């Protein structure tokens, strides 16, 4: 059962830190294609929640607390040794809740956290909710986000198949807001697209919840993780190889140009 929740493209790599990768809303394993080959110093673990990929037959989960509880049944052993978390958009918030739950259970904090394409956990939904819209309007909103391949958007039957997953993911995203104040004693790399709709102040709010941070700006919009994959991987690789794991408490801002 756990193999449906966790995809290991390179298999188990004993003795190496675990990198847990959390996709954006509606996304799956393919977002992280090539990551395992590019990041040989870690064991890449891609989280595959119900409703997608080989986990498609399971009903999607539409509640953050339920998702984290179910997920922990399958990933808790990965968190017993050194691990890192990378999440994009909704994935960064799911990853944040995973780290919080791990710490609350006496497990270690991540040695590094990557918050990509998302406002901080305290920011709530930054645009009008869409998860309960009528089907035609809902699909129009998905299309306007420009993150779904054209061949999928134009396949009405496939879109109807994906609809429960999309609605569930957006419901979690739109209803989640962290109200606590605890800080995770880990460094965070904050990644954002300069043409994204998320205001920079919302993005920077991630820094409140970690003990050090650096900020990375990318040309492009919300899906820079797809369009600038090699540069995103450079950031992850650099953090992995850094002996001090960003021990400096000084914030840095770095621009990545194409």
DATAVEN-V8826 format. One line per field, one symbol per residue. ss: DSSP state (A for helix, B for strand, O for the rest). phi: phi as a letter, one per 40 degrees, with the letter a starting at -180 (. if undefined). psi: psi as a letter, one per 40 degrees, with the letter a starting at -180 (. if undefined). Layout:
ss = ???
phi = ???
psi = ???
This chain:
ss = OAAAABBOOOOOOOOOBBBBBBOOOOOOAAAAOOAAAAOOOBBBBBBOOOOOAAAOOOOOOOOAAAAAAAAAAAAAAAAOOOBBBBBBOAAAAAAAAAAAAAAAOOOOOOOBBBBBOOOOOOOOOOOOOOOOOOAAAAAAAAAAOOOOOAAAAOOAAAAAAAAAAAAAAAAAAAAOOOOOOOOBBBBBBBBBBOOOOOOAAAAAAAAAABBBBBBBBBOOOOOAAAAOAAAAAAAAAAAAAOOOOOOOOOOBBBBBOO
phi = .ccccbbbdbgcbcgbdcbcbbccdgcadcdbdgccccbccbccbccbcdhafcbccccccbbcccccccccdbbdccccbcabbbbbfddccccccccccdcccgcccccabbbbgacdcccgccaccbcbcddccccccccccgbbddccdcbdccccccddcccccccddcbcacbcbcbccacbbbbaccbccccccccccdccbbcaabbbbbchccbccccbdcccccccccccccccffcccccbbbbbbb
psi = ddeddhhgdeahgheiihhhhhiiheiadddfhedddegeeihhhhhgiieibeeddihihehdddddddddddeddeedahiihhihbdddddddddddddddeeiiiieihhhhfiiieeeaheiiiedeiidddddddddeefehiddddegddddddeddddddddddddehhheaeihhgiihhhhiheeiehiddddeedddeieiiihhhiiaadfddddfddddddddddddehdeffdiehiihhhhi.
